[in-house]
Amino acid sequence: MRHKRLLFLFLLPAWMVFATQAWAVQSAPTDVQAAPGDESAAVSFDAPIGDNGSIITGYTVASNPSGGVDSNAGSTALIHVVTGLTNGQAYTFTVTATNSSDETSSASSASNSVTPSTTPCSELAGQWNIGAIMSGQDAPVAEACKMTVNQDGTTSGSCTVNGGSSESLSGNMWLFPDGARPTLTERAGIPQPLIDWLCQPNASGTVIACTATVNDDSGSSYMSVGTKQGASYFVNDLLGQWVFAGLDIGSTYADWDEGNVNVASNGSFFATITKSNGDSQSATGALPVGSNGLVSMDCTSGCSGSTLLGYLDAGKTVIAGLNPYYSGSILQDAELQVVVKQGQGGSYSMADLAGEWISNELRSDGRWRRMVIQVNGDGSYTDSEVYSDGTTSTQSGMLALSSDGLLSCAQNQPAGSGCSDINLVMDASKSVLTGVQTHSSGSVFDIQVVTKTGSLWQNATDLGGGWKRLKWFGDFYVDNSSWIYHNHLGWLYPYGTSTDSIWFYDPAMGAFWWTSASTYPYLYRASDGAWLFYEEGSSNPRWFYNFNTKSWEKH
């Protein structure tokens, strides 16, 4: 039938073929994602691949079950807020596009399912201190904000841009499957509204890194790093070894700083700092800590006066902030700084790398890069990369992590490896990596902040003493080395970051098998491609039904 249709088209006159193409309707939006709110949801999506030769005039979001109201219906914005939803009810959403020819597309594929509630953003709720800079033609820009995120995702606060007067800040923080997307009021001094805004919190929700594109065709990019404020701070919180990374951007130049800061229990410090041009210096002094976690450097040698370092996060392992330089009232350059506390020597192992990491990177040439990195327990990894200009790529290779938390490419790389120029350091919470580097051209500099996503077992009930419970999986003990001990299945080594898709190495079976929250107790074994059914509760031996051989096996 398909071949007959093609033959029919070849037999049509040319003008009829053209007319047949012109009758094609507007294509649908893609990559539809939803984030829950309080009696509401935000729906983000990508523009259709084609517009059938007409300008898209608006999008409309529909909820399933019905009843939701698209408060942005007809808008060309790529994030719409749907109101009128019922808390506790699960919803999915589809999007249609309409163009200037009055063509309306078919509905997009359905979004992920979300359930509105009064506390959809509880994991980020709190007071945040945020520093941001811009690269590209719009540089320099220095933005410092204090923002409160409420349990329901609404936000409030204030920002100063380029040292100007403080302006109020309001909006929402939405937690989508691919990260947090803020919808915030515009601030004076930011050249144009920011688009493609995406943020990634670390697993504990105490550090967040964001990148965005400036919507003025200048090729400029924006990056912010925020730390959640803790209840109290003391000078002794800074005791230990810290590693500094900072990207400094002016209107005509850029460079980076990196170094080590050793802090005594009384707050005195000794630092060695190296710049991208190779210059180095040492500095001594004290690090006062304010009640809000603000850390500054009161130097006695090596630097002049007091230098702002940033705000300490609630986990007390990351300092992030902004250090602007003014000539009179004119901003000359702004440095975004991230400082991480290292764990004690020998406290890191390759198991600390296992899981999903999300990287946000700002480059001095006006671009950002985002990476989703899947790391296995042996250090092998795969990543997917996207740049602000839409360029994408994938890489794989082998990573090495020193006992001091320094991340680099492993010495022996597999064939086809793309691993190169990695120079990052892991914080003591083992959920943040940061570093700076110069690219091969010698004139492009960047700062990279990498956050580890939530724990594989974040939705498990904590039974105490290291034991956890998942309704679908049962009771298990989480070992410090990342192994788990299931009360029936025994010792297992998990690979993955979501119980929607998880691999286990099973030493008793001598094989890897896959399952998920919706699949278990059915398992897929990689070594022979067999689907197995685990007889739940069986132990010593464990019984599995093999659908390939149509027989039971025990392990």
Beta strands, then each sheet from edge to edge (+ up, - down):
strand 1: 30-36
strand 2: 40-46
strand 3: 56-64
strand 4: 69-70
strand 5: 79-83
strand 6: 92-99
strand 7: 126-135
strand 8: 142-149
strand 9: 154-161
strand 10: 167-176
strand 11: 179-184
strand 12: 194-201
strand 13: 207-214
strand 14: 221-228
strand 15: 240-250
strand 16: 254-263
strand 17: 268-275
strand 18: 280-286
strand 19: 294-301
strand 20: 306-312
strand 21: 318-327
strand 22: 330-341
strand 23: 355-363
strand 24: 368-375
strand 25: 380-387
strand 26: 392-401
strand 27: 406-409
strand 28: 424-426
strand 29: 432-438
strand 30: 445-452
strand 31: 461-464
strand 32: 467-470
strand 33: 474-478
strand 34: 484-486
strand 35: 490-498
strand 36: 501-506
strand 37: 511-515
strand 38: 522-525
strand 39: 530-534
strand 40: 543-546
strand 41: 551-554
sheet 1: 1+ 2- 5+ 4-
sheet 2: 3+ 6-
sheet 3: 11+ 10- 9+ 8- 7+ 14- 13+ 12-
sheet 4: 15+ 16- 17+ 18- 19+ 20- 21+ 22- 15+
sheet 5: 23+ 24- 25+ 26- 27+ 28- 29+ 30- 23+
sheet 6: 31+ 32- 33+ 34- 35+ 36- 37+ 38- 39+ 40- 41+
end
